């Protein structure tokens, strides 16, 4: 149960990271709305995730053996990515209905 739950969490979270980074790239070009470092983190999300997946592939075919570096690296990357979303939106006034 833990393996299926943890794997599902990682796959779903990484999918959301890739989707969010795509939205950020499209919006930031029109009008910068977040800090530069936050934009860079999101702009290069696909490459960061790709590097982790490449490392995992190399570990699967036994070229390298780095233990659980991919699991921990992606866990911290996902945490930092979503924390950066909080920093991006904490001061933005988002109201759906104004009275």
C-alpha positions as CSV (number, residue, x, y, z in Angstrom):
1,X,0.0,0.0,0.0
2,X,2.8,2.4,0.9
3,X,4.7,1.7,-2.4
4,X,1.6,2.3,-4.5
5,X,0.6,5.5,-2.5
6,X,4.1,6.9,-2.5
7,X,4.7,6.2,-6.2
8,X,1.3,7.7,-7.1
9,X,2.1,10.8,-5.0
10,X,5.4,11.3,-6.9
11,X,4.0,10.7,-10.3
12,X,1.0,13.1,-9.7
13,X,3.2,15.7,-8.0
14,X,5.8,15.7,-10.9
15,X,3.0,15.9,-13.4
16,X,1.6,19.0,-11.6
17,X,5.1,20.5,-11.4
18,X,5.5,20.2,-15.2
19,X,2.0,21.6,-15.8
20,X,2.6,24.5,-13.4
21,X,6.0,25.3,-15.0
22,X,4.4,25.4,-18.4
23,X,1.8,27.9,-17.2
24,X,4.5,30.0,-15.5
25,X,6.5,30.2,-18.8
26,X,3.4,31.3,-20.8
27,X,2.4,34.0,-18.3
28,X,5.8,35.3,-17.3
29,X,6.6,36.3,-20.9
30,X,3.5,38.5,-21.0
31,X,4.0,40.1,-17.6
32,X,6.6,39.2,-14.9
33,X,4.6,38.5,-11.8
34,X,7.0,36.6,-9.6
35,X,10.6,37.0,-8.5
36,X,13.3,36.1,-11.0
37,X,14.7,33.2,-9.0
38,X,11.2,31.7,-8.7
39,X,10.6,32.0,-12.4
40,X,14.0,30.3,-13.1
41,X,13.1,27.4,-10.8
42,X,9.8,26.9,-12.7
43,X,11.3,27.6,-16.1
44,X,13.8,24.8,-15.8
45,X,11.6,22.3,-14.0
46,X,11.4,20.0,-17.0
47,X,15.1,19.9,-17.2
48,X,15.5,19.3,-13.5
49,X,13.0,16.4,-13.5
50,X,14.7,15.1,-16.7
51,X,18.1,14.9,-14.9
52,X,16.5,13.0,-12.0
53,X,14.9,10.6,-14.4
54,X,18.1,10.1,-16.3
55,X,19.9,9.3,-13.1
56,X,17.2,6.8,-12.3
57,X,17.6,5.2,-15.7
58,X,21.3,4.9,-15.2
59,X,20.7,3.3,-11.9
60,X,18.2,0.8,-13.4
61,X,20.7,-0.3,-16.0
62,X,23.4,-0.5,-13.3
63,X,25.7,2.1,-14.7
64,X,25.8,3.9,-11.4
65,X,24.6,3.1,-7.9
66,X,23.7,6.2,-5.9
67,X,21.2,4.6,-3.5
68,X,18.0,6.5,-3.0
69,X,19.3,9.9,-4.3
70,X,16.5,10.2,-6.9
71,X,13.8,9.6,-4.3
72,X,15.2,12.1,-1.9
73,X,16.2,14.6,-4.5
74,X,12.7,14.6,-6.1
75,X,11.0,14.7,-2.7
76,X,13.0,17.8,-1.7
77,X,12.5,19.4,-5.1
78,X,8.8,18.9,-5.0
79,X,8.6,20.4,-1.5
80,X,10.7,23.4,-2.5
81,X,8.7,23.9,-5.7
82,X,5.4,24.0,-3.9
83,X,6.9,26.2,-1.1
84,X,8.0,28.6,-3.9
85,X,4.3,28.7,-5.1
86,X,3.4,29.8,-1.6
87,X,5.9,32.6,-1.7
88,X,4.7,33.6,-5.2
89,X,1.1,33.9,-4.2
90,X,1.2,35.0,-0.5
91,X,0.9,38.7,-1.3
92,X,-1.3,38.5,-4.3
93,X,-4.9,39.5,-3.8
94,X,-7.0,36.9,-5.5
95,X,-10.8,37.5,-5.2
96,X,-13.3,35.7,-7.3
97,X,-16.2,37.9,-6.1
98,X,-15.9,41.5,-5.0
99,X,-18.7,43.2,-3.1
